[in-house]
Amino acid sequence: MKRHHLPAPPLPAGRPLLVVTGFMGTGKTTSGAEASAMLRLPFVDLDEVVARRAGRSIPEIFGGEGEAAFRTLERAAVADAARLSGTVIATGGGAVLDEAGFAGLSRNAAVVVLTATADELARRLAGKGGRPLIDAADPGRLAALLDERSDAYARAGEAVDTTGRTTADVAAVLAARFRERVPGGAVRIDVAGPHGPYPVLVGAATLRTAGEEVRAALPDAELAVVVSDAAVGSGAAAQVAASLSDTGMRVERASVPAGEAGKSLGVVDDVWRRFVELGVDRTSAVVAVGGGAALDTAGFAAATFARGVPLVNVPTTLLAMADASLGGKTAIDHGGAKNSVGAFHHPRLVLADPDALASLPGRDLRAGLAEVVKMAATASPLALDVLEAMPLDADGIPADLAWIVEQAVRMKAAYVAEDAADLGLRHTLNLGHTVAHGIEGASAYAVPHGEAVAIGLLAETRFGESVAVTPEGTASRLEALLTRLGLPIAPPAGVDARAIAAAMGADKKRRAGRTVVVVPAPGGAELLEDVDPAAVLSFLPSEVRT
Ligand SMILES: NC(=O)c1ccc[n+]([C@@H]2O[C@H](COP(=O)([O-])OP(=O)(O)OC[C@H]3O[C@@H](n4cnc5c(N)ncnc54)[C@H](O)[C@@H]3O)[C@@H](O)[C@H]2O)c1
């Protein structure tokens, strides 16, 4: 079995972080959590992350392995936090001492250093356990530690004195600091493309201003053809068409059948004919509105008509926002094979409005979540922590879809930037897909792609653990998260391992007849070549194996 390391790439900036740091007892965790509620952003406490990862409390880590071991764990947590965006992060009191690590965390962040007078800190910390560096019997130690760290705190960010203030007061100041730093409206994430970077705008109400954004991205376009999935024709597509009309552009419409049925040569032929009728040329804009299937079809039509017409993608499913709308792949299904005819054609602009997801059935939404979990498993470990803690609505859907879309776009954009032609690092995105494609084939596509990815992600991760590439415990954690999100972890009865193995044999990801599998690994993923499919499939949950 050959192994290739696929390192997690640097992620493009999204919304800034709000980083709350300061000496122990200044209220970083409490005020940070309260500020996150005010800002409606997720909250991560890095001391808690360290303790959870180590499986023991911080005093236990200090007592057992010493401060250096704690600092190593803390450095890793800080580095992972720096990969998030739009999140409130409370650090441990000593995180500022690692200047390089803290600089990484601060790069795109509003940093607030909470302070308090020595007397107030002594009062707050009196009788409280769990502070391994402070000895209650030695009051001089607190003053000495404060003194030792004062320079590092002064360099770290703007100070906010908490002496005599309630945590709610302090939280309001933190929230105000963040709002000063972060402009309202959509977040812009740039994705590398052949004509330079193109923007993905993620934010509520983005569709209402679609016209202005298309105008800005394609100033010469006078004709816009909105090609939409029939399921979104009267909703998102109508909204986009109205906004385009408001800018004075000539706006025409075309429709493709909903879902996978639209990804056919016949449908593309219809779209090409409509383009001829409307006088589309290379100065026009094709605005694709819908799920991944509609974007693939409209994108392929735009890629091939007149040797390429500028494309704007307006994804309306989570999967399309997180994945299909950016990266330049367009395709139709042909001769019974999925995505077998296609072209690379990057959009000039992507508008991802989480409000468009309101009408999406829960099952389709969950399918997108599987792809987000898959990317986080290799590119943003702390995003998994946030998803584990994110409140769910009455239908079991995570509350903060805008945050999820933002992280997903940043992760996908990073792989596209590193590997535009899909020849190397982007293979990381195939995690879970070797088994998933087998399940889709064996079920004659009755198992939706995202559900198959959830099942494949788990089986492939368990396989990774069995060959000592994936850290132990990764699979059980993913299993709990996928289950929490309402995703299946086993194929349905009747889709057995033998049929899955046969379908895996036809997978286009095979290299020279050998099965390849991507598994999570420290610092990213590993591509394992020449893998025995039966060995991977032995990790499908036993109740459905035959
Ligand atoms: N090009 C790429 O890089 C890429 C990446 C991943 C997947 N894909 C492709 O994407 C397709 C899957 O995409 P998908 O999961 O978005 O499925 P989909 O496009 O089939 O959409 C799922 C269903 O939801 C409906 N729908 C879409 N938006 C809606 C909304 N807002 N409200 C209500 N209904 C809505 C659609 O009509 C469809 O019935 C596959 O064909 C896959 O091959 C392409």
The ligand as an SDF file (V2000), in Angstrom:
LIG
                    3D

 44 48  0  0  0  0  0  0  0  0999 V2000
  -19.3340   20.5750  -10.1090 N   0  0  0  0  0  0  0  0  0  0  0  0
  -18.9210   20.1810   -8.9480 C   0  0  0  0  0  0  0  0  0  0  0  0
  -17.8200   20.5070   -8.5050 O   0  0  0  0  0  0  0  0  0  0  0  0
  -19.8250   19.3310   -8.1270 C   0  0  0  0  0  0  0  0  0  0  0  0
  -19.4840   19.0600   -6.7950 C   0  0  0  0  0  0  0  0  0  0  0  0
  -20.3640   18.3080   -6.0350 C   0  0  0  0  0  0  0  0  0  0  0  0
  -21.5390   17.8380   -6.5970 C   0  0  0  0  0  0  0  0  0  0  0  0
  -21.8340   18.1170   -7.8780 N   0  0  0  0  0  0  0  0  0  0  0  0
  -23.0840   17.6450   -8.4980 C   0  0  0  0  0  0  0  0  0  0  0  0
  -24.1580   18.2560   -7.7980 O   0  0  0  0  0  0  0  0  0  0  0  0
  -25.2980   17.4290   -7.8900 C   0  0  0  0  0  0  0  0  0  0  0  0
  -25.9300   17.3250   -6.5270 C   0  0  0  0  0  0  0  0  0  0  0  0
  -26.2650   18.6200   -6.1000 O   0  0  0  0  0  0  0  0  0  0  0  0
  -27.3880   18.8880   -4.9960 P   0  0  0  0  0  0  0  0  0  0  0  0
  -27.1480   18.0470   -3.8220 O   0  0  0  0  0  0  0  0  0  0  0  0
  -27.4670   20.3400   -4.8600 O   0  0  0  0  0  0  0  0  0  0  0  0
  -28.6700   18.2530   -5.6590 O   0  0  0  0  0  0  0  0  0  0  0  0
  -29.6950   18.7600   -6.7500 P   0  0  0  0  0  0  0  0  0  0  0  0
  -29.1660   19.8350   -7.5830 O   0  0  0  0  0  0  0  0  0  0  0  0
  -30.1950   17.5350   -7.4210 O   0  0  0  0  0  0  0  0  0  0  0  0
  -30.8390   19.3790   -5.8200 O   0  0  0  0  0  0  0  0  0  0  0  0
  -31.5460   18.5480   -4.9220 C   0  0  0  0  0  0  0  0  0  0  0  0
  -33.0390   18.8220   -5.0470 C   0  0  0  0  0  0  0  0  0  0  0  0
  -33.3440   20.0640   -4.4070 O   0  0  0  0  0  0  0  0  0  0  0  0
  -34.1000   20.9000   -5.3000 C   0  0  0  0  0  0  0  0  0  0  0  0
  -33.7540   22.2590   -4.8610 N   0  0  0  0  0  0  0  0  0  0  0  0
  -32.6430   22.9530   -5.1230 C   0  0  0  0  0  0  0  0  0  0  0  0
  -32.6270   24.0910   -4.4080 N   0  0  0  0  0  0  0  0  0  0  0  0
  -33.7870   24.1170   -3.6850 C   0  0  0  0  0  0  0  0  0  0  0  0
  -34.3280   25.0180   -2.7330 C   0  0  0  0  0  0  0  0  0  0  0  0
  -33.6800   26.1190   -2.3630 N   0  0  0  0  0  0  0  0  0  0  0  0
  -35.5400   24.7100   -2.1970 N   0  0  0  0  0  0  0  0  0  0  0  0
  -36.1890   23.5780   -2.5360 C   0  0  0  0  0  0  0  0  0  0  0  0
  -35.7120   22.6770   -3.4040 N   0  0  0  0  0  0  0  0  0  0  0  0
  -34.5180   22.9440   -3.9800 C   0  0  0  0  0  0  0  0  0  0  0  0
  -33.6670   20.4640   -6.6580 C   0  0  0  0  0  0  0  0  0  0  0  0
  -34.6340   20.7520   -7.6100 O   0  0  0  0  0  0  0  0  0  0  0  0
  -33.5070   18.9600   -6.4710 C   0  0  0  0  0  0  0  0  0  0  0  0
  -34.7500   18.3270   -6.5870 O   0  0  0  0  0  0  0  0  0  0  0  0
  -24.8430   16.1020   -8.4370 C   0  0  0  0  0  0  0  0  0  0  0  0
  -25.2440   16.0070   -9.7770 O   0  0  0  0  0  0  0  0  0  0  0  0
  -23.3300   16.1800   -8.3380 C   0  0  0  0  0  0  0  0  0  0  0  0
  -22.6950   15.4200   -9.3540 O   0  0  0  0  0  0  0  0  0  0  0  0
  -21.0100   18.8590   -8.6600 C   0  0  0  0  0  0  0  0  0  0  0  0
  1  2  1  0
  2  3  2  0
  2  4  1  0
  4  5  1  0
  4 44  2  0
  5  6  2  0
  6  7  1  0
  7  8  2  0
  8  9  1  0
  8 44  1  0
  9 10  1  0
  9 42  1  0
 10 11  1  0
 11 12  1  0
 11 40  1  0
 12 13  1  0
 13 14  1  0
 14 15  2  0
 14 16  1  0
 14 17  1  0
 17 18  1  0
 18 19  2  0
 18 20  1  0
 18 21  1  0
 21 22  1  0
 22 23  1  0
 23 24  1  0
 23 38  1  0
 24 25  1  0
 25 26  1  0
 25 36  1  0
 26 27  1  0
 26 35  1  0
 27 28  2  0
 28 29  1  0
 29 30  1  0
 29 35  2  0
 30 31  1  0
 30 32  2  0
 32 33  1  0
 33 34  2  0
 34 35  1  0
 36 37  1  0
 36 38  1  0
 38 39  1  0
 40 41  1  0
 40 42  1  0
 42 43  1  0
M  CHG  2   8   1  16  -1
M  END
$$$$
